[in-house]
């Protein structure tokens, strides 16, 4: 994206944060494709036959975003980082609900011993990763944020560095160490 377009997107974000609804109308087509890219990145890790599609994830995140108040959008990467976090939470909430439903939830009890449990592995993996990421955040919040932005948000090293206000080298170092830590934590949990 050209530097002028990035700057204009940042200006529109700030105008929207200050209550300018016209800015939101101009901003939406600018950010929509990038939001779809981020959502697509999330959805590639979802189970086959899922009920939530990429477009629905974008729209649900968008609806949550337009209700956000008192946000000082620093730049477009900040906006996409918040968007990615929102999408991650939406998918995690759905995974937890699927898991709760598999443990009984509020449904009547039915014997399904002969029916294979398709897709529950992905939900468990997502919840395990989230638990490990939360544990990492307690130890090193920045490394957890790097994982969230890069893995879940699909942000580049440079965009992640911009959001976190650190160097690209720091992001790469955090990325490597955090991945090793998460793998060890997930192994320990499992």
C-alpha positions in Angstrom: 0.0 0.0 0.0 1.4 3.4 -0.9 2.6 5.6 1.9 0.0 8.3 1.1 -2.8 5.7 1.3 -1.5 4.4 4.6 -1.4 8.0 6.0 -4.9 8.7 4.7 -6.1 5.5 6.3 -4.6 6.6 9.6 -6.3 10.0 9.3 -9.6 8.4 8.6 -9.2 6.1 11.7 -8.5 9.1 13.9 -11.4 11.0 12.5 -13.7 8.0 13.1 -12.4 7.7 16.6 -13.4 11.4 17.1 -17.0 10.6 16.0 -16.9 11.4 12.3 -19.3 8.8 10.8 -18.4 10.0 7.2 -14.8 8.9 7.9 -16.1 5.4 8.8 -17.9 5.3 5.5 -14.7 6.2 3.7 -12.6 3.9 5.8 -14.7 0.7 5.4 -13.9 0.0 1.7 -10.2 0.8 2.4 -9.8 -1.8 5.2 -12.3 -4.5 4.1 -9.9 -6.5 1.9 -7.2 -6.5 4.5 -9.8 -7.7 7.1 -10.8 -10.5 4.8 -7.2 -11.5 4.4 -6.7 -11.6 8.2 -10.0 -13.6 8.6 -8.9 -16.0 5.8 -5.7 -16.6 7.7 -7.7 -17.5 10.8 -10.2 -19.6 8.9 -7.5 -21.8 7.3 -7.0 -23.2 10.7 -10.6 -24.0 11.3 -12.2 -27.4 10.9 -13.7 -28.5 7.6 -17.4 -28.1 7.3 -17.4 -25.1 9.6 -20.5 -22.9 9.9 -18.7 -19.6 10.2 -17.3 -18.4 6.9 -14.6 -15.8 6.3 -17.1 -13.0 5.3 -19.2 -13.7 8.4 -16.1 -13.5 10.6 -15.2 -10.1 9.0 -18.7 -8.8 9.5 -18.9 -10.0 13.2 -15.5 -8.4 13.9 -16.6 -5.2 12.0 -19.8 -5.0 14.1 -17.8 -5.2 17.3 -15.2 -2.7 16.0 -17.8 0.0 15.2 -19.1 -0.3 18.8 -15.6 0.4 20.2 -15.3 3.8 21.8 -12.4 5.8 23.2 -9.8 4.2 21.0 -6.9 6.3 20.0 -6.0 4.7 16.7 -2.2 5.2 16.4 -1.9 3.9 12.8 -3.4 1.3 10.4 -1.3 -1.5 11.8 -2.8 -0.8 15.3 -6.3 -1.0 13.8 -5.5 -4.4 12.1 -3.9 -5.7 15.3 -7.1 -4.9 17.3 -9.1 -6.4 14.5 -7.0 -9.6 14.6 -7.4 -9.8 18.3 -11.2 -9.5 18.0 -11.3 -12.2 15.3 -9.3 -14.5 17.5 -11.7 -13.9 20.4 -14.7 -14.6 18.2 -13.2 -17.9 17.0 -12.1 -18.8 20.5 -15.5 -18.2 22.0 -17.0 -20.4 19.3 -14.4 -23.1 20.0 -15.2 -23.0 23.8 -18.9 -23.2 23.0 -18.3 -26.2 20.8 -16.3 -27.8 23.6 -19.0 -27.0 26.2 -21.6 -28.5 23.9 -19.5 -31.7 23.6 -19.4 -31.9 27.4 -23.1 -31.7 27.7 -23.8 -28.0 27.6 -27.5 -27.2 27.8 -28.5 -29.9 25.3 -30.5 -33.0 26.2 -28.4 -36.1 26.6 -28.2 -38.4 23.6 -26.0 -41.4 23.1 -23.7 -40.7 20.2 -21.1 -43.4 20.8 -21.2 -44.5 17.2 -20.9 -41.1 15.7 -17.3 -39.8 15.1 -16.5 -36.5 16.7 -15.5 -34.5 13.7 -13.8 -31.2 14.2 -13.5 -31.3 18.0 -9.7 -31.7 17.7 -9.3 -28.3 16.1 -11.4 -26.7 18.9 -9.3 -28.4 21.6 -6.1 -27.3 19.8 -7.3 -23.7 19.6 -8.3 -23.7 23.3 -4.9 -25.3 24.3 -3.0 -22.7 22.2 -5.0 -19.9 23.9 -4.3 -21.3 27.3 -0.6 -21.5 26.5 -0.6 -18.0 25.1 -2.3 -16.7 28.2 0.4 -18.5 30.3 3.1 -16.9 28.1 1.5 -13.5 28.6 1.9 -13.8 32.3 5.6 -14.5 31.8 6.3 -12.2 28.9 3.4 -10.1 27.6 5.3 -8.7 24.6 6.2 -12.2 23.3 2.6 -13.3 23.6 1.5 -10.2 21.7 4.1 -11.0 18.9 2.5 -14.4 18.5 -1.0 -13.0 18.5 -0.2 -10.3 15.9 1.9 -12.5 13.6 0.2 -15.9 13.9 -3.4 -14.9 14.5 -3.4 -11.5 12.8 -1.1 -12.3 9.9 0.8 -9.1 10.4 4.3 -8.9 8.9 7.4 -8.5 11.1 7.5 -4.8 10.2 3.8 -4.2 11.0 4.2 -6.1 14.3 7.3 -4.0 15.1 5.3 -0.8 14.3 2.4 -1.8 16.6 4.7 -2.8 19.5 7.1 0.1 18.9 10.2 -2.2 18.8 12.7 -3.1 16.1 12.1 -5.8 13.5 15.0 -7.8 15.0 13.3 -7.8 18.4 10.1 -9.1 16.8 12.0 -11.9 15.1 13.8 -12.8 18.3 10.5 -12.7 20.3 8.8 -14.8 17.6 11.4 -17.6 17.8 11.6 -17.7 21.6 7.8 -17.5 22.0 7.2 -20.4 19.5 9.6 -22.6 21.4 8.1 -21.7 24.7 4.5 -22.3 23.4 5.4 -25.7 22.0 6.9 -26.7 25.4 3.9 -25.4 27.3 1.4 -27.2 25.0 3.4 -30.4 25.4 3.4 -30.0 29.2 -0.4 -29.4 29.2 -1.3 -32.2 26.9 
